[in-house]
C-alpha cells in the first residue's frame, strides 16, 4: 500500500510529566488512592478520573511509546505533582508536531501515515487530533 505525501509542522515544545517504566495496572489504582487526597472539589475529581482513565488505556494498549501528560494539564493536582515526582515521574521536554495530509486524505491514509511514523521515531498521538508528541531520543524508560 502506497502512502500519501505528508508533512510535519513543528508546533513547539511542552514540559510533560512522564510515567516511569512500569507495566502493572495495579499502579493505576494505587496512584488514584495517593492523588485523591489532593483533590478537594468535584471538578478536580473528574479531572483526576480522566487522567487515571488515560493512564489505564495507555497501559492496556501495550504501546512502546511512554505515557506522558503536559504539565499544564496536571496543575489541578497542586501538591500531587510533587507526589508524582517522588514516585519517579520525570519532567521531560516533548516536541509537538502536526501531521498534515492532502485534503482528500481518508482516515485510513492518516492511520497508514502514523504506522509509518512509528517505524521512524517514538511518539504518541494527542487524543482526537492529528498532533503527535515526539519524545527525546535519550530517554531510558522504554
C-alpha positions in Angstrom: 0.0 0.0 0.0 1.4 3.4 -1.0 1.5 6.2 1.5 0.2 9.7 0.6 2.7 12.5 0.9 2.5 14.2 4.3 4.2 17.0 6.2 5.1 17.5 9.8 4.7 21.0 11.2 6.6 21.8 14.4 4.2 23.4 16.9 6.6 23.8 19.8 7.8 22.1 22.9 5.9 21.3 26.1 7.0 20.1 29.5 5.4 16.7 30.2 5.4 14.5 33.3 6.4 11.0 32.1 5.4 7.8 33.7 8.3 5.7 35.0 8.9 2.3 33.3 6.2 0.2 34.9 3.7 -2.2 33.5 1.3 -3.0 36.3 -2.3 -1.9 36.1 -2.2 -2.1 39.9 -0.2 1.2 39.7 -3.3 2.9 38.4 -5.4 2.2 41.5 -2.5 3.0 43.8 -2.0 6.3 42.0 -5.6 7.2 42.3 -5.6 6.5 46.0 -2.4 8.6 46.5 -3.6 11.5 44.4 -7.2 11.5 45.6 -6.1 13.2 48.9 -5.1 16.3 46.9 -8.5 16.6 45.1 -10.8 18.8 47.0 -13.6 19.5 44.5 -15.9 17.5 42.2 -14.3 19.3 39.2 -10.8 18.2 40.3 -12.0 14.7 41.0 -13.4 14.4 37.4 -10.0 15.6 36.1 -8.3 13.0 38.2 -10.6 10.3 36.9 -9.9 11.4 33.3 -6.1 11.3 34.0 -6.4 7.8 35.5 -8.5 6.6 32.6 -5.9 7.8 30.1 -3.2 6.0 32.1 -5.2 2.8 32.2 -5.9 3.0 28.4 -2.2 3.5 27.7 -1.1 0.6 29.9 -3.7 -1.7 28.3 -2.6 -0.7 24.8 0.9 -2.0 25.4 2.3 0.9 23.4 6.1 1.1 23.1 5.8 4.8 23.5 5.9 6.2 27.0 2.9 7.7 28.8 3.1 11.4 29.4 0.8 14.3 30.1 1.5 18.0 29.6 2.5 19.5 33.0 -0.1 22.2 32.4 -2.9 19.5 32.2 -1.9 18.3 35.7 -1.8 21.6 37.5 -5.2 20.7 39.1 -3.2 18.2 41.3 -1.4 21.0 43.1 0.8 19.2 45.7 0.0 15.9 44.0 2.5 16.9 41.3 5.3 16.7 43.9 3.9 13.3 44.9 4.3 12.1 41.2 7.9 13.3 41.1 8.6 11.4 44.3 7.2 8.3 42.5 9.9 8.8 39.9 7.8 10.5 37.3 10.2 12.6 35.2 9.7 16.1 33.7 10.8 15.9 30.1 10.6 18.3 27.1 8.3 16.8 24.4 8.2 18.2 20.9 4.7 18.7 19.4 4.1 18.3 15.7 1.1 18.3 13.5 0.7 15.7 10.8 -0.8 17.1 7.6 -2.0 15.2 4.6 -3.7 16.4 1.4 -7.4 17.4 1.8 -8.6 14.3 0.1 -6.9 12.0 2.6 -9.0 9.4 4.3 -8.8 8.2 7.9 -7.0 5.1 6.5 -4.4 7.4 4.9 -3.8 9.0 8.3 -3.5 5.6 10.0 -1.0 4.4 7.4 1.0 7.6 7.9 1.0 7.1 11.7 2.1 3.5 11.2 5.0 4.6 9.0 6.0 7.2 11.6 6.0 4.6 14.4 8.8 2.9 12.5 10.9 6.1 12.4 10.6 7.5 15.9 8.8 7.2 19.2 5.6 9.3 19.6 2.1 9.3 21.0 -0.9 10.9 19.3 -2.7 13.7 21.0 -6.3 12.5 21.5 -8.8 13.5 18.8 -6.2 15.5 16.8 -3.5 14.9 14.1 -0.9 16.3 16.6 1.8 14.0 17.9 4.1 14.2 20.9 7.7 13.2 19.9 9.9 12.1 22.8 13.7 12.8 23.2 15.9 10.0 21.8 17.9 9.8 25.0 15.1 8.6 27.3 15.9 5.3 29.1 12.4 4.5 30.2 11.4 2.2 27.4 
